[in-house]
Amino acid sequence: MSDTGLSVVVPVKGRVPQLRRLLESLREAATACEEAVEILVVDDSEPVDAQAHQDSCAAFQARYLRGPKHVGAKRNDGVRAAAYDLVLFVDSDCLATPQLLQRHAKTLRDAGAGVGAVAGPTVVQGAENTVFRIMARSKLLNSAFEWPAQATRVGWATTSNLAVRRDAFESVGGFAERPLTVVGGEDVDLGLRLTEAGHGIVCDPEAVVVHDKSSIESLATVCRRLVTYGKSGQWLLDVHPHRSRPKLNRVSTLSATALVGVATAPVAGGAGLLLLPAVAAVLLAVDTKERLGDDAPTLPALVESLSCAGLDWCFDLGEFIAAWRLGRPDRLFTGFGWTDDPAFVWDREPAKRYGG
């Protein structure tokens, strides 16, 4: 049986300065927590970064573990090595607020027997640059980070800021260790399995982590991340097929349109080849308007909204690639039902819903 206390598990690869800042913030938060606290770092970095992480762990009294490549497997290793009955998962590019650990521990202790986890918000802060402004308009990026500030209960939550009862976590088998991608989808899968097993996830809007400003990326990096998220959605359909939903996948639509244009070109001549750019323009216009929202249609706002619409299509590209990779072309116009179930109880309707 585990001792009473809170174990913080942090998976990491690279991100040397970010992890050091996180460990410093966690050590400060531990001083405000009434429970015993330990911090475990599970790392698969290259040797130079690994040594730097070991030095940071020594400086801030964290336990250092070598771990596997997949992030879900890293977290499982951390739980297996943990000493305490409550476990908090935090991402390595986040910062703990001073009351983070106390809020999670108290909320879980005070919750009823039907609660297996507590989700807290992940507040994204970044420099006011073009990349950050484009990302802020996305329907997909960071939307799930905001839900614990908008809901009382959720069906799943991101593991950038999620505390679980260890017995509930272990009863559902922990994280999937071999999903389709190294990272992405394993937190959704865990949350759904917890919820379906009767271990609900409640929200504490005051248990906050801050997404480190230094992790704001280039648009190319963000695009790759969205492709990964899209691929994870197709993997989630394998393990939760009842959550399959019809979806107008933009990449599948344009691919089908291109095939129709090529097939009709001998008959329709050049007109058939104009079908693809016409459909693409319509889809981009609709998506751009949606991301513009209530903002005035100034040139900078329109450019940001158009760029964001194209960026969000990277998610659809990931779904498209994974459908073929999994041998499931029947899923080219199918998406995962991320939030449309009664496990999500909203205080206010979220501005952005994951999955597009």
N, C-alpha and C positions, 0 to 999 in steps of 0.2 A: 504494500500500500504506500502511496506517495505521501510525503510530508505536506503540511499546510503551508502554502506560500505561492508565489508567482514566479514562473520561469519565463524569461523573454528569449525567444528564438529568432535569430537573424540570419538568413541565408545570404551569401555574398559571393561575388566573383568580380575581381577588380575593385573599382570605386574606393581606393585607399583613403583619400581625404574625406569622402562622404561618410564612410564607416566610422572614422575617428570622431567626426562631429556627432554622429548618432550615439556612439558609446558615451561620449561626454554628457549628452543630454539625458540619456537613460540613467546614468549614474546620479545626476542631479535629481531626476524624477524619483529615484529609489529612496532618496532621503525624505520625501514627502509621503511615502507609502507606509501604511501601518503593518503590512505583511512582510515576511522575509522575501527577498528578491534575489534572483540570480540571472545572469545574462550569458547566453550561449551563442557563439558565432560559428556557423557551419560554412566552410570555405572550400572552393576548388580553384582558387586563383593560381596563376603561374608563380614560380618560386620567389621572385622579387616582391611581388605584391603580397604573397602569403606571409613572408617574413615581416612586412610592414603591418599586416593585420595582427600577427602574433604580438608585435610590439605594442600596438594599440590596445589589444586585449589585456596585456600585462599592466598597462598604464591605468586602465579603468576597471580592473578586477572582473574581467569577463573570461569565460572558459572558451578556449579555441579548439575546434574540432575540424579535421579534414573530412570532406564529404564528397558525394557524387556530383555528377554534372546537373541532373534534373533538379529543379528547385523544389518540387514536391518531395522528392527523396531526401533532399537536404533537411527540409523541415521535419520529416519523419525521424531522421537521425537525431535531430535536436530534441524532439520529444522523448525519444528512447533514453537519451542521456540526462534528461531533466530530473530534478529532485522533487519538484512540487506538483500540487494537484491542479493548479491553474496554469495555463500556458498562453502567452501573448505572442502573436506573430507580428513582426514589424519589418518593413523592407529597409534595405541598407541605404537607400537614398532619401530617407525620411529623417525628421528630427522629432524627438519626444517633447511634448509640452510638460511643464512641471507637475501637473496633476494627472498625467496620463495613467500611470500605474495604479495610483490610488483609486481613480474612477473605475477602471476596469475591474479591479479586485472587489471593490465595494458593490458594484452593480451585479457582478456574478454571484457574490455571496448573498445578496439580498433577493435575488431572483428566485422564482419558484422552481419546483422540481422539473417542470417542463421546458426549462431554458437551458440550452447547452452552450451558448456562445453570446458574446457581446461585440457588436460592431461599432466602431467610432469613425468619425469623419477624417478624411485626409485632405487637408487644405493645401491647395496648389498655389504657390507664390512664385512669381518669376519676374524677370526684368521686362520692362515695357518695350519689347522689341517686336519685330514683325512676326517671327516664329511664334512667340507667346500669344500674340493677338489672334493669329490664325487658329492656333490650338484651342483658344478660348471659345471659338465659335463651333467647335466640333460637337456633333451629336454623340460621338463615341468616346473620345479621349476624356478621361477623368470623370465621366458622368457618374460611375458607380462610387467614386470617392465621396461624392456629395450626399448620397442617399441617407447615411446615418444621421444627417442633420435635418432630413426631410421626412423621415419615417419613424414609426415606433417599433416595427418589426420588419425584417426582410427575409427572403427565402435563401439568399446567399449574400456574401459580402467579400470585398477584396481583402487579401491577407497582408495588405500594407498596414492594417490596423484592426486586428481581430483577435479577441481573447476567447479561449474555449475551456470548458471543463475537461480535464484530461480523460476522465472515465468515459465521457460522451465521445470524445475524439477517437479513443481507442476502440470503442464499441462499434464504430462504423468503418474501422480499418484504416483511419488516417488518410493521407493524401494518396492519390494515384501516382505511381512512380514512373510510369511509362506512357504518358500521353503522346499525342502526335508531335508536340513541340516541346522544347526544353522548358519554356515558361509559357503560361497562358492556359486557362481553363481548369487547372487543378483546384483553384480556390472556389470556382463556381460548383464544380462537382462535389467537393467536400460539403459546401453549404447546403446543397440540395439533399445530399444523403443524410446530413444531420437533421434537417427539417423533416424529411420523410420518415425518419426514425423516431420522431417525437421530441427531438432536442432543438427547440426553437431558437432563433437568433433575434435578440432584442437590440435596440440601438441606444447608445448614450451619446448625445450630441456634444457633451463636454469632455469626452475622452478623445482628445484631438492629437493627431500627428501632423506635421508640416512637411510637405514635399520639398526637398532641398532645392533652392534656387539654382544651384550649380548643375542640376541634372537636366535643365532645359536644353533640348537637343536641336540638331539641324532638321529641316523638313525631311531629308532623306532617311534619317534615323527614325523619325516619327512614322514615316510611311512603312518602313520595315516592321515596326512594332504593330501597326494596324494590320498588316498582312498576317502576322503571327496570331493576332486576336481572331481574325477571320478563320484561319485554319483551326484554331481551338474550338470555334463554334461547330465545325463539322465533326470534330472528335467528340464533342459533347452530345451530338445527335446519336453517335454510336452507343454511348453509355446511358443516355436518357432519351430514347427514341420517341417517347410519348410527348416530348416538348417540341416536336417538329411543327413548323408553321410555314404557310406559303409566304414567299418573299419575292419582290421584284429586284433580283440581284442585277445591279447595273452592268457588271462585266459579262454576265451570262446573256443579258439582253443585247448588249452590243455585239457579242460573238454571234448570236443567232441572227441579228440584223445583217451582219457582214456576210454570213452564209446565204441568206436570202438575196442580198444584193448581187453576190457573185453568181448565184444560180439563175437569177432573172436577167443578168446582163446581156446574154445573147439575144433575148427577146426585147428587153426594154432599152437596150443600148446604155448610154451614159447615165440615164435616169436611175437605173438600178443601183449604180455605184454611189449616187448621191444620198441613198437611203441612210447609210451609216452616219455620216456627219449630221444629217438632219435629226436623227433620233438622239445622237449624242448631245446636240445643242439643246434639244427640248429637255432632256434629263438634267443637264447642267443648269439650265435656267430655273427649273423647278427646285432643284437642290440648293442653288445659290439664294433664291428668294427665301427658302425656309431658314437658311443659316443667317441671312440678313436680319430676320425677325422684325422688330419694331424700329430698328435703327434707320436714320435718314439715309437714303441711297446716294451718299457721297461717293466720289471715286475711290478713296482709300477703303471705305467699308465694302464697296462692291468687289474690289480686287481681293480683299481678305476673305469675303464670303465665297467667291468663286474658287479661290485657292483651297479653302477649307472643304468645299464640295468635292473637288478633285482628290484631296487628301483622304477624305472619308471613303472614297471609292476603293482605296487600298484594302479596306476591310473586306469589301465584296470580292476583290481579287484573291484574297486569302481563302475565302469560302470556295471560290471557283477552282483554285488550284487543288485544295484539299478534297473536293468532291471527286475530281479525276484521280487523284492519288489514292484515295480509298476505294476506287472502283465503283463510285456511286454517282453516275451522271444524272440519276433521277433526282438528285438533290441540288441541281444547278439553280433551281428556283425555289429552294427551301432554306429557311433560316431557323435558328434556335430561338425558342421562346424564353427570353431572358427574364422578364419581369411580370408576365401576364398570368399571375396566379394569386390566390388569396393569401399566401404566406407574406406578401408585401402589403403592409398596412401604412398608408401614407398620411402624415399630418398635413402635408400640402403636396399637390401634384408636382412631380419633378419636372424641371425645365427640360431635361434631356433624358431619354430612355436609351439604354444600351442596345446596340444591334441594328439600329437604323430602320 
